[in-house]
Amino acid sequence: MKEKSFKRKKELIEAALDEFTSNRYENASLNKIIKNAGISKGTFYYHFQDKQAIYIFLLKTAYEKEWEYINKRVKERAIDFEGKDFFEKFKLQSQIGMEFGIAYPKYMKLATMFRKEEENDEMHRIFQYVNSARENTAETWLVKMITHGIEDGDFNNRFPKDFIMKIMKCLFIHFDEMFDVGEDYEKGKLLEDINDLIDFLKYGFGKSSSKKII
């Protein structure tokens, strides 16, 4: 998007969010977005090349807002993270992630729908472009957390690092596939399932894995 703003930029973003969170990418209508935003096609094409361009813009905005929110809240709650192992820190991070979803529901839904898009050449190009344009991804963030947890001795040393990485990345990056997280999925239930999964891993991977769960 060009840096120069325009009068109904906010309305265009809202209209695009509504359309992309109500339909899969291939079914989303650019004409409907332009009409609901109350702008001319000329205005749209002056700022965006096509439907893919505004979709990528929204995805990048969603991830930027998410990381800004998470980093800010982590700093504000720094004392809550002190002395916690990887698993308890991950629970706190998940709570903050839920807070972001409540504060920015449309951006959260857009990112969730993007992960569920069917694989094709266009979506593959979009995925590559979005990831190359942002410094942090869910995967790189998770790898950093796991690496620090292993270095701090939070994981049972009977498992090799690469095995832990594969299992943890698969479970959390594909969490919404395992639990079929839909629009009507309760926020409280989502956090409960995340915490249960973390506890499950803690007593399997964690150094306290010899403890019995009663």
N, C-alpha and C positions, 0 to 999 in steps of 0.2 A: 504494500500500500504506500502511495506517495505521502510524504510528510505533511503536505498541505492538507488541512482539514476542510470540512464543508459543513453546511448548515444542519443537515439531517444525518450526520454520521452515527449518532447514538441510535436513531431510529433504524438505520440500516443494519447495525450490529444486532439489535434486538430482533428484527425481522429474520435475519439470517440464522440466529440462534434458534428461534422458534421453528423454522423450517428444517434445519439440520437435526434438531432433537426430536422431531416428529416423524422423520423419514430417513431411510438409508440414503447414503450419499447419491447413489445413482437415480433415486426416485425424487430427490429434492428438486424443486422448481425454482430456477433463477428468476423467471418472470414473476412468480408469486412473491419472492423476496423483494424485488424492485417495487412491485405494486404496493405491498404492505408497508414498505419503508416510505412511500410517498415521494419517490425521486424519479427522475427521468433515466432512461437507459444511457443517455449520454453522460450524465453525472456518474453513474455506476462505472461505466467503462473508462472514465477518466482516471478513476482511482484503483480499479481492479481490472485485470485482464479478462477473467472469466470466472465461472463458478468455482473451479478448483482454487483459484487465487484467494477468494474470500474464505473458502473452507480452511485453507492452510493458515490464513491470518487468524481465524478464530481459534484454531487448535494451538497455535503458538501463544496467543493471548491467554488461553486457558491454562497452559503449562506455566507461563510466566507468573500469572496471578497465584497459582497454586504454590510455586516455590517461594514467592515473596511472602505469602501468608504463612507457610510452614516455617521458614527461616525466622520470621518475626516472632511467631508463637514459641518456637524452641528457645529463642533468646529470653523471652519473657518468663518462660517456665524452666529456666536453666537449673534452678535449685531442685526441681522435681526429678531431674535426670541424674543428679549427683549420687554416686554410690550404687546405681542400678546396673544390673547385668544387661546383656544384649536383649533378652526376652522382655524384661520390664520396660526397657527403653522403647522397644518396638511397640508395646502396648500404648505407651504415651504418644508415640508418633502416629499410631492409628487413630487415637482420639482426636489429635489435631487435624488429621486428614478428614475425619468425619465433620469436624467444625467447618472446614473449608467447604465441604459438600453442602452444608446447611446454609452457609453464607453466600455461596455461588452455585446454586443447584443446576442451572443451565450449563455452565461450563463443565461441571462434574459429569453431567449426563452426556454431553458432547464427547468428552474424552472416553467415557465408558462405551458409547456406541461406536466410536472410532476403532477401539480394540476389537469389537465384534464384527467389523465389516468383513465381507467375504474377500478372500485374497484374489486380486487380479492385477494386471499390469499397472493400471492407473493408481490403485490404492497402494501398491508397492512403492511407486514413485513418490506418492504423498508421504508415506511412512518414512522413507529414506530422507526426504527433504526436511520434514519436521524434526526428526531426530538429529540431523546434521546441523540444524540451525539452533538447537538448544544445548546448553552446557550440561544440564542434568536430565537424566531420564530415570524412570522408576527402577530400571535394571541397574544403572550405574550407582544410584543412591543405595540400593539394597546390597550390592557388592561391597561398597565401602563400609556399610554397617556390619556386615557379616565378617569382613576382614578384621575390623577393629575388635569384634566380639571374640574371634579366634585368638587374636594377639593378646587379649585381656584374659584368656583362659575361661571364657564363658561356655565353651563347647567341650563335650567329652572328647578326649584326644584319641579315642579308639577309631574315630572316623577320619578319613583323609579330607583335606580341605576342599579338593575339587568335588568330592561326593556331596559334602555339605552344601556347597555352592549350587550344584545342579538341583538338588531336592528343594532347597529354600527358594530359589528363583522360580522354579516350576510352580510351586504351591502358591506363592504370593502374587506373581505376575498373572497367573490364571485363576485367581481366587474367585472372580465373578463367574467363571465357567463352572467351577465345582459346585457353587452354591446357588447358581441360577439367579443372580442378583438382577431383579427387574425393577420397574418404576414403583411398584407397590411394596417393595422390600422395606421393612421397617428399619429405621436408622438404629434403634436400640438393638434389634435382632442382628443387624449387620455387625455391630461392634462386639456383641456377645459371641458371634461365630468366629470373628477374627481373634478374640482373646482365647477362645477354646482351642483354636488351631495353634496359637502360640504356645499355650500350655502343653498341648500334645507334643509339639516339637521340643519344648524345654525338657520334658521328661523322657525324650528319646535321644536328642542330641546334646542336651545340656550336661554339665559336669555333675548335676544332681540327679541324673537319670536312673541311678540305682534306687531312688526313693520310690515307695509304693504310692499310688494314687488311690485314696480311699473314697 
